[in-house]
């Protein structure tokens, strides 16, 4: 789905996994020095010379991070390593040798993404704790930028340490560069009649561990951007200049649009018919070679090839809609976990995706999200600011509402005298709950049913077998249901008194899944919080030879944003259990001070799910 814009986005992300809460820590590699000198000409071409010194701080860094890597686009850039060495703790210097340099000769071609990016990696020799890895390289960006569209962006990660970052940029005054930054210090250091030189520094000596589920760091981390766009609306106008000529209503496109909408009597029915056709028939293929990351292909080309990326989908759908008299516009948005568009001069980030907006219906559509029913959006683009390029204004995708993202699961089980179980489940899902289930089911089609069922049961330490049935994931014009028939091995010994917890079986188990992972103890960064409504209902036929002596107590837990209640009833040997969790936040971006509310809710849910049904033998 993603769009890759024509800009240099320099993000230094450390390649290690961290799952604890954010707190100061020493990463396995420290960046002692990153000095960039960039010289730009009047056409937007530039050379960038970079000196980089990284220090290995622990054994993990010595084993996994003894390298420097550099990317460049072969249709726009060349890259040359000038020098490199490893300064050992003893002071001995191991100079660059030819076999230290490794190059990937192919861009990414995984069948859905094609690019012209190559990677050059320096693999340093004899790396140990305390090694100082030095490299110097030159990147030559030889392709001129379109007038008014030059930009450079630098964004150090909050998860690394940077003891000395200096960015020096010399540019012609004719480019009229604008600057926006957060966390950097600096400004103009030299000026002539024709050129101006800027220098900006940042020192970041405290690194923070990554937090699972946190928002994208672009919303809060330091950044520095040199650009010719005074704001994101100008970024939208830049995109429109490239995309608008590609929306051509050809005779073939008009004929197809008329055929698809022949039975439609309302505007909404026409939009739905065209959206579903594009979603189902235009295969997602991203090609970012040359200007392909920013400029879509022609609508006729897309139709004839039956493939394209997000930009291409929007272009073709816009042409089809225009054929039947419905106006639409491309909407630039972030696909991911960034929720802000910065004030002031703008680069492209965090914009990385394009979807369709129809003003007459105030409706957003994303035809690249092939599992999303008409009128809905994937959770990756919900509640996000947008740039409506043809309207030259900002917009926002719909908020996430619990009542629109639901899961109701009914599980019926019969426990045999030997403790084994036969059961079935019927579940109805809507909104993001439905979309994510469609995605999971589609991806599981390459696996055996046995593995899929075992993976579901493994979550709750249950063993058994079964079959899952569901609406075909790509059949987005049909209501989505999920169901199963299953058997579980004995859950306990029913020949003597004991206790059981309510089994989950082969069911979605959304609420129960909250009990099997330890949440973070606290959060430092804002995090993504979704609004959903889920209900698990169980009816359980108990063996005739046992008597229930104790049932779990009913639970009612309600706070500002979270409501959980559970009820337990016994009618003879039929046990009925109902658990419902509703979470409704004002937005999908929650502040750290809201997190304790979720922690308490998880504690309540976990305690409830682990409460026991106590029985005796008659």
LOMI-509496 format. One record per residue (C-alpha): residue in one letter; x, y, z. Coordinates in pm, whole numbers, plus 50000, padded with zeros to 5 digits. Layout:
N
AXYZ/...
This chain:
618
X500005000050000/X502785024250081/X503985053249875/X507665062449890/X508255099149827/X511195113849641/X513205126449933/X516195116650138/X514925104450472/X517805095950700/X516715075851001/X519265057351210/X517455028251372/X519415003451579/X518894967251478/X518024951151806/X514744939951963/X513574953752296/X510304945252466/X510584962252804/X509184996152894/X510975027452784/X513745037053021/X517275050152980/X519645022352879/X522945016952706/X522385004552350/X524844979652201/X526255006451973/X526805043552036/X527185068951756/X530155090351859/X530135111151545/X527945116751241/X529095146751040/X527305153950713/X528335180450462/X525835185750182/X526435208449886/X523385215649670/X523345231249323/X520645253649175/X518845224049014/X518525204549337/X521355180349271/X523715175349563/X526685156949704/X526625144550061/X529835135650242/X529405116850569/X531895107650840/X530535082251086/X532105068151401/X530215041851598/X531435025951922/X530634989952016/X529434989552377/X528634952952451/X528904917452321/X525634919252131/X526934949151941/X530204931451865/X528364900751735/X525534917451539/X526354953851466/X529934954551342/X529014971551015/X527995003950846/X525345002450573/X524415028250310/X521495028250065/X521195046149735/X518775046549439/X520675036549128/X518515057348892/X519205088849093/X522355084049299/X525865069549314/X527715060449631/X531425057249695/X533255045950009/X536255068550064/X537785052350367/X537045030350666/X538825014750960/X538334997351293/X540185013251582/X540614985951841/X540584993652217/X544374989052213/X544665018051968/X545614995951674/X543905006451350/X542744980751094/X542454999550765/X539804992550502/X540404962650277/X538494955049959/X536784924250099/X535234945150380/X532824960650129/X529744940650036/X527144951949784/X523644939449720/X523284940149345/X519494936849339/X516754959649459/X513834945049649/X511834922449418/X509624900849638/X506804897949384/X504844927649522/X507564954149552/X510174964449298/X512734991549363/X516075004349239/X517705006849580/X521064990949643/X522854986449972/X526574989450033/X527774974750362/X531154977250527/X531734945950735/X534474955350981/X537114929851079/X538034919251436/X535144937951598/X535224936451978/X533654955752264/X535234990152255/X535904990251880/X535425023751711/X534185018551357/X534955047151119/X533695052650766/X533585081050519/X531455080050207/X530095103049937/X526585101249800/X526075119149469/X522425127149397/X522785134249026/X519135136648920/X517715172048928/X514635177549140/X511505192748994/X511345230249063/X509905236949406/X510105200949525/X513515198249689/X513715184050040/X516055167150284/X515005152350615/X517095140150910/X515565121851205/X517705105651477/X515925078251667/X515025082252038/X516255046452082/X519905054652011/X522675076452147/X524275103051929/X527145121452090/X527905144951803/X525615149551503/X526435178951276/X524575186250953/X526135213050733/X524165223050424/X525335247650157/X522665257849907/X522025284649643/X519785312349765/X517725307249451/X516345274849598/X514725294949878/X514975266550126/X512725266450431/X513735249450755/X511715232051021/X513195213751316/X512645199851663/X515485192951904/X518315206451685/X520385237651749/X521885259751483/X521185282451190/X523035302250924/X526835300950962/X527915317150634/X526385337450354/X527485351250018/X525585369149742/X524595336049586/X524815309549858/X523885303350217/X525335277550455/X523445262550748/X524705241251030/X522565222451282/X523705200751569/X522135176451810/X523525156852102/X521465128452244/X523255108752515/X520235090952663/X518595063052468/X515185048552548/X514075012852502/X511365006752248/X507835003052377/X505564977752210/X502524995352068/X503885030652094/X503075056151825/X505615062951553/X508525083151686/X508055108751407/X505265123051624/X507665132051906/X511315125851811/X513795152351691/X513795161051321/X515405185351080/X513945192550737/X515155214550451/X512315219550207/X510665242149953/X507165233450077/X505865259150326/X503395233650465/X501785199950390/X499245216050157/X502145224949931/X503305188749954/X499825179649833/X500075204049544/X503405188849447/X501775154649438/X498795167649240/X501025182248970/X502465147648909/X499275127448952/X496565148148783/X497775141748423/X497635104348490/X493855104448547/X492635098948191/X489085088148110/X489635066447806/X486885049947602/X487735016547762/X487575030948113/X484265048348043/X482805016147897/X483884995948202/X482505021748445/X479125022048269/X478954984148268/X479824981348636/X477225007348738/X474454997148499/X472324982548778/X473125009949031/X470325034649102/X472085057349353/X475445074649371/X476475052949665/X475695021049472/X477835033549182/X480745041749411/X480475007849579/X480444988849249/X483545006849122/X485415003949453/X484784966549480/X485874960649120/X489174979149166/X489794962649501/X489244927949359/X490794931649016/X493834954549048/X496614934549208/X498884953849441/X502364957849293/X504644986049406/X507324999149172/X509475027149313/X512155026949043/X513185062148942/X510195085249017/X507845055949077/X507735062649448/X506035096249389/X504485096049042/X501615071948962/X501195054148633/X498625063248372/X495045050948432/X494935032748097/X498215015348175/X496925004148514/X493714990448366/X495514971048093/X498074955748333/X495614949648618/X498204958948880/X499454989749061/X500345004449399/X498315028349615/X498865058149384/X497835037549084/X494705024349255/X493635059949335/X494275071648977/X492225043648821/X489365046549070/X489285084149016/X489045079048638/X486255053248677/X484315075848914/X484755105648683/X483335084648398/X479985083048578/X480015119248698/X481425114449050/X484305136449161/X487045123349391/X490515132949506/X493645116049627/X494085118350005/X497655116550136/X497855098950474/X500155079350703/X499825041750686/X501105031451025/X501315046451372/X501995083451309/X499105106851390/X500435142051336/X501295165551051/X503775190951180/X503125228151157/X505355248750934/X507615238750644/X507025202550552/X508855172850411/X507015141850298/X507125122450624/X505125108050785/X502985106950467/X503545073250297/X500195063050151/X497425075249920/X493715067049943/X490545080249776/X488225106949914/X484765114349771/X483595149049882/X479915144149797/X479715115250043/X482445126150286/X483785091250223/X487275076450233/X488115044550041/X491315024250022/X491094999849734/X494604986249798/X493344972150128/X491764942649953/X490084928550265/X488224960550357/X484464961750282/X482984992450114/X482685022250347/X485255009450597/X488955015850653/X491804995150788/X492925004751140/X496255016850999/X494575047450846/X491695054151086/X491655086951279/X494505102351078/X495015137050928/X494895137550550/X495865160950268/X493045163050015/X495165172849719/X492535183749463/X490645203349729/X493825219649863/X492765214250223/X493305191350516/X490915163750616/X490715135550867/X489715099450837/X486875087751066/X487425082051433/X487425046751566/X484155038551741/X483615007551948/X480135001151808/X481584999051455/X484364974551539/X482714944751701/X483104907851765/X480334885951907/X481424850251969/X479044821952068/X480674789652178/X478684758452267/X480494729952444/X479554696252587/X481934681452843/X481984643352833/X482294622153151/X485994616253071/X486644653853057/X486934656452679/X484904682952500/X482944685952180/X482134721252074/X481264745951803/X481644783251762/X479784809451561/X481214844651548/X480124876651376/X482644904551319/X482494940151189/X484884968751119/X488554964051205/X487794931651389/X486424917651064/X489204931950848/X491984917851065/X490284883851077/X490014883650697/X493744891650675/X494694863950919/X492514838250747/X493894847450405/X497504844150523/X496734810450682/X495654795250351/X499214783150297/X499094763850627/X497354731350713/X494104732950908/X495784712351179/X498454739051234/X495924767351232/X493774749951494/X496774740351706/X497994776351704/X494614788451831/X494464762252107/X498084767052210/X497304802152331/X495354788352626/X497224755752684/X494464735152524/X494924704652301/X492524691752040/X491464692151678/X488884709051462/X487844726551145/X487404763851088/X484944778250838/X484654814650736/X483504838050463/X486134838850187/X488474867250297/X488394885949965/X484604883949932/X484234919050073/X480694924449949/X479384896750180/X478814897750556/X481704881450738/X481234851850970/X483684828451141/X482904794551288/X484374761551397/X483674725851504/X486184711651746/X487144685552001/X489354691152305/X491314665252494/X490364659852859/X490654692053058/X490554675753402/X489884643653595/X486134641353655/X486364609353863/X487024630454172/X486244665154301/X488174693854149/X487974726553959/X488174739253604/X488474772953437/X486204780453142/X487844766052828/X488104788352520/X488214761752248/X488594769351880/X487174804251893/X488564839351830/X489334842552203/X489914879952175/X489154888852537/X490894858052673/X494064867252479/X494464897252710/X495324872952990/X498304855152832/X500744883952782/X502384905353045/X501734941952965/X504344968953008/X504544981453365/X504355017453252/X504765038752940/X506855069052860/X505715074752503/X502185079352365/X500715046852237/X498125034251991/X494775026652156/X491935010851961/X488215013052033/X486364979952004/X483454960452146/X483884923052199/X481574897752356/X482274861052433/X479284839252520/X479604803052630/X477024776052697/X478534745052853/X476754712052912/X478364696153218/X478554658553285/X475554644953473/X477684628253742/X479144660653882/X477644687854098/X478784724054091/X479624736854437/X481044770854343/X480824794054043/X482894824953961/X481314856854084/X479854882153841/X482164910853751/X481334947153675/X484284969853602/X483755004353452/X486135033453411/X486205063953187/X487115045252870/X486765008152953/X483744987353050/X484024950253130/X481334928053273/X480994890553314/X478044869853430/X477784833053529/X474564812953548/X473844776353625/X470604760053512/X470774723753616/X473864710953440/X473914738953184/X476354767053255/X476014800553078/X478874825353068/X478854860152918/X481864883252905/X481814916952731/X484594942352693/X483954976852545/X486825001152497/X486105036152367/X488845062352351/X488515097952221/X491235090851964/X493655063451862/X496555082052022/X496635078052400/X498935095652644/X501045076452898/X498905089253187/X495955069853040/X497815036953051/X497115027353418/X493425024953327/X494244997553076/X496564979953322/X493774978153578/X491324964853319/X493784937653217/X494194927953582/X490414924853620/X490014904653299/X492884881553391/X491494875153740/X488064867853597/X489324843953331/X491364824753586/X488514820953832/X487414784853877/X484274764053860/X484484740554158/X482734706854133/X482254674654322/X481324639554210/X477764628954292/
